[in-house]
């Protein structure tokens, strides 16, 4: 362990640092699904930058195109001026992603991060409808700036705001309570409920930070129908669940819904570069020029790598391969829950956004910590960090996926009694 180097961060960096506490080493190199520290230790990466590295580290094609662009003195920063790199991204995104899925959206560049796209979505929904309230859902996570934080469920994160978080009503997410949408509809129908008709509802189809809670497709469809009935805009936050993480480019595709506004970031650049877009139903695009802006919304390096990343999606086999690996992950997790009943585990998630929720207090954190000791990086999620979650790159080699499974099982086995043998 590089104690000397770690002391630099302890001495000079804020106490707010988080991941370095879970992964206490100094990393200096990464490729594909592997990352190395200064001491030469190799780790399998089942974390993928919290979903920002869906294609792994330092993808060859993206890297080559970015290096060529930089060496050719391509524009780096452009605000929202027109650039060749932006035109190429917009064209490819339309042709490869939107058009084949029969989706018509205007593309807004709100700023480079997930919370930027959520803030712009909330702001536009209020502008379009003239209403102030927004309905969010239990255990949702949408960002760390004030607007995004107001629709986030985590009490620890909300407390950090330091001010009241208003104009939001939280409703039960799928399976949080029985008949949750009946409850929601009753509130909208009853004038005495205290809930005004909102501007929008915002949700994740799979809640990443909230515990890998997964909404049923029929629940999502009913939410969409409720929104249409009450003229409420439906915002899908696909920052973490999108860009193939759940098996399809957009996480909402299998549900057969078409949100009014979609938030994308994290893996959109493909290379880990800051990049976000807000997708807007064309008739909702009523912004005045400059009404919402940001200095770093013209990150041309991200346009270059994002356009290169979309080439993966030109091959239908890419999506099929994600789903093959997703079945491997699901089978492995089901096996772990059955084989190690002391986990008191429940498999959650969809695609390559999965995990095991353990009823045993602190066990998920211990599994993740032991996995790191054994050479694999993964994180926990949920209100009590009760879920250890698997976020391998979408293009991980199957043999490395299996190697990761072996490390996770060894980590579980070391923390519980002998496995059940059938």
N, C-alpha and C positions, 0 to 999 in steps of 0.2 A: 504494500500500500504506500502511496506517495504522501507520507505525512507532512513533509516539508511544504509541498505544493498545496495541500489542503489547508494548511495553516494560513495561507494567503487569503483564502476566501473567508475563513473564520475571522480574520483580523480586519479585512477591508470591506467585505460585502455585508449588506443588510441582513438582519436576522430573519427577514421574510423569505429568504431562500428555502426551497423545499426539496426538490428532487435530489440535490446533492446529499441530503441527509439519508435518503433511501438508498442511494447508490454512491457510497463514500469512496470514490476513486477519481483520478483525473484522466479523462478520456482525451485521446489525441488523434484517432484515426477511425474511419468507418467505411465500409463497403458492403452494398447489398443488405443482407440481414445480419451482418456482423459488425461489432464495434470493439476497439481495443483501447486499453489504457496505457499510460506511460511506462508501466512495468512490463508491458507485452502480454498481459492477460487478455484472452479473447472471450467475448460474450456474444451469445445469440440475442438478438434484439426482438423481443415480443412486445415492445412498447411503441415503436414506430413514431417517436416524437409526439405521443398522445394523439396519434392519428394524423400527424402532419407529414409523415413519410410513408405513405401507402405503397410507394414503389421502391422502398428501401433507400439506402444511403448512396449518394454519388452515382446515380444511374449513368451509364456510359454515354448513351445518346444525348441525354439532356446536358450532361457536362460538356460534351464536344461542341454542341450548338451554342452553349453559353460562352465557352472560351472563344470560339470563333467570333461571336458577336462583340465581346469585349475587346479582342485584339483588333477588330475592324473599327474601333472607336464608335460602336453603336451607342445611341442615347441611353443613359441610365435613368435620369430623372426628368419627367416631363409634365408633372401635374396632370391636367386632363387635355393637354394639347394632343393633336393627332400625331401618331408615329407609325412607322412601318411595322414595328413589333406588335403594337396594339391591334392594328388592322389584321395581321396574321392570326392573332389569338381569336379575335371576334369572329372571323370567317370560319376558322376551324371549329370553334365551339358551336357555332350555328350548324355547320354541315355535319359534324360527327356526333354531337350530343343532342341538340334541340330538335333539328328537323327529323331524324329517324324516329324520335319519340313523340312526334306530333305535338311539340310544345312551342308555344309562341311567347317569348319573353323578351323585353328590353333588358339590356345588361347595364347595370350601374356599377361604377367603381367607387365605393364609399370610403376607402381607406384600407390599409393592408391587413387588418386582423378580423377575427371572428366577431369580437364585440362591436367593431365598426359596422359590419353588415347588419347585425341585429339592431343597433341604434338607428340606422337609416330606415330599416323596415318598420320599426315602431313609429318613427317620426312620419313616414309617408302614410301609414295607415291612419294616423290621427288627422293628417292634413286632408286626405281623401274623404274621410267619413265625417269630419267635424266633431267626432266624439273623443273623449279623453281616456276612458278606461280600456284596459286590455285584460283578457283572461289568459292566465298561465296555468301550469299543471304541477301538482306535487312532484317534488324531486327533480324538476327540470333545472338545467343549467344553461345559461345563455350568454355569460360574459361577466366582466368585472367592472365595467363603467356603470354609472348610476342608472341609466335606463335599462340596460341589460341586466343589471343586478336586481332591479325591481321585479323582473319576471323570473328570477332564479329562486329556487326553493331552499337551498342550503342555508341554514340559520347562521352558521359560522361565517360563511362568505358575506351574507347580508349585513351582519353586525359590523363588518369592516367598513361599510359605507359611512357610518358616523352621522347619518341624517335619516329622517323618515323616508321610506321608500313607498311612494303613493301611486294612486291611479291604477292599481292592479288588483284583480281578484283571483285567488288561487282555487282551482277546482281539482277534483281527484283524477289522477291519471288512470289509465286502464288497469283494472284489477286492484286498485288501491282500496276501494270499498266496493260492495255489491251495487249494481245498478247505478254506476257513477254518472252515466249520461242522462239517465232519467232525472237524477238530482240536478244536473246542469240545466236541463230543459225546464224543469219546474221553476228554477230560479229566474230564468229568462222570461217565463210566462207570467210570474207573479209580480204585480206592481209593488207589493209590500215586502219583497225579498231584500231590498236594499241594493240589488245589483242592477245597474243601468245597462242598457244594451251597449256592448263594448265596440270599440273600433276594430279589434282583431282578437283572434286566438293565436297563440304561439306555442309550438310543441316540437319535440324531437320524436321521431318514430321509434328510435331506440335511445334510451337515456344513457349517455356515456358516463358522465360524472355522477349521475344520480343512482347508479347501481346496475347498469345494463338491463334496466326494465324495458320490456319489449311490448309495444302496442300491437294488438291483433289487427289484421287488415279490416275486419268488419267494424271494429271500433273506430279506426281512422276514417272509414267511409261514412260512418254515421256522424262523426265530427264534421266532416265536409258538408254533409246534408244539413246539419244544424246551422252551420255558417251561412249556407245559401238561403235557408229559410228566413234567417234573421238579418240578412245583408251584412254579415260580419266577415271581415277579411281573414283568410286562413294563411298564416305564416308558418312554413316548415323550416325549422332550423336544422339544416343538413351540414353544419360546419364539421362535425365529427363523424356522423353516420353516413355522409355522402361520399362521392368520388370513389365508389366501388366498395367501401368498407363493409356494407351489409350484403354484398353480392351483385348489386346492380348499381349503375352510376349514381342515380338518385335513390335514396332509401325508400321513397314513397311509391316507386314504380309498381311493385307487386300488388299494392293496395288499390291500384286503379284510380287514384285521385290526382287532381291537378290543382296544386295550391295557387293562391293569388300572388304570393311573394315567397321566394326561396332564398335562404341565406347559405352561402358557400364560402369556405376559406380553407384552413389547414392544408390538406393535400392538393388543393387546386393547382398550385404552382408546380407540383410534382417533385420539387427538389429541396423543399424545406424553406423556400424563400417566402417572405411575408406577402400575402396576396389574398384578396377577398372580392367577391362580387355579390350584388343583390339582384336577383332576377325578378322582374316586375311585369305583371300582366299589362299589355300595352296601353289599355284604356286607363290604367291607374297612374301612368307616368305623367303626372301633372306638375312636376318640379319646375320652378322658375330657374333659369340659368344661374348657377352659383349659389342656389338656395341651400344646398348641402355640399360641402367640399372637404378637402383634406390635402395636405402637402404631399403625402406619399401614396396617393392613389394611382400614380402613373409609374409603377415599378416595372420598367421595361425588361429588366433581367428576368422577372417572374413571368412576363408575357412570353418570353422566349422559351423558358423551360415548360410552361403550362401548355403551349402549343405542341411541343415535342411529346409531352406526357399523353396528350390526347391521341397520339398515333397508336398507343396501346389499344385504344377503344375502336380503332378501325378494323381490328381483327376480332371476329365473333368468338374465337376460341379463348380469348383473354378472359371474358366474363364467365365462360363455361369452366375454365380452370379455377377461377375464384371459388365457384360453387362446389367443385370437386374437393378443394382443400377445406372448404367450410364443413363438408360432410365428415372429413377426416377429424377435424377439430371437435365437432359435435359428438362423434362416436367416442373419441378419447375422453371427453369430459363426462359423458354418460357412464363410461366405464369407471372413471375415478369415483364418482358418486356412489356407484354400486359396490365397488371393490373396497372403498374406505368409508364405511358408514359413520365413523366417528367424525368425519367432516360435517355431518348433518347438512349436506350440501344440496343445492338446487342449481341446475344448469340454466343459464340465462343467455339471451342474446340471439343474434341472427348474423349469418354470413361469417366474416372474420372479425366480428365485434361480439365476443362471447366471454363467458367467465363462469365461475362457480361462487354462489353466495353461500357462506357458511354461517350457521346459527351459533357457532362457538365463538364467543367474544375474543377478538384479537387473532384468531387463527389465520384468517386471510392474509393479514400483515406478516405473520410468521412464515407462511408459505412463500410469499413474495421475497422476504428477506433471505430465506434459505435458498431459494432459486438463484438469487444474485450471488450468494456464496458459491453456488455450484456452476455459475457461468451463464446465467440467463437473466435478462432484464424484463420485468413486467411490473405493472403497478396495480394498486387497489382502487376501488371506487365504492360509492354508496355513502349514505349519511354517517355510518359508523365504520367506514372502510371494511365492510363485511364481504366484499367481492374481490377476488383476484381475477384479473381480466387478461385475456389473450388478444393482442393486437399485432400479429405478425405482419410483415409486408405482404401485399397481395400476390406478388410474384416470387415469394420464397420458394426455394427448392424443396421438394417433398422430403428428401432425406434430412434436411435441416429442420423441417417441421417435426419429423419423427424424433430427431435428436432433442428438440425442445420438449416434446412430450416426455421423453425419458428423464430429463432433468426435473421437470415438474413432478412426475410421479415419485422420483427419488426424494424430492423435497417434502412431499406430502407424507411419504412412508416414514421419514425420519421424525415426523412430528406426531404421528398417531401410532396406535398399536398395529399388530400384524394385519395384513389385508384379509378380507373374506375370500375363501377359496370355494368355488362352486364345484 
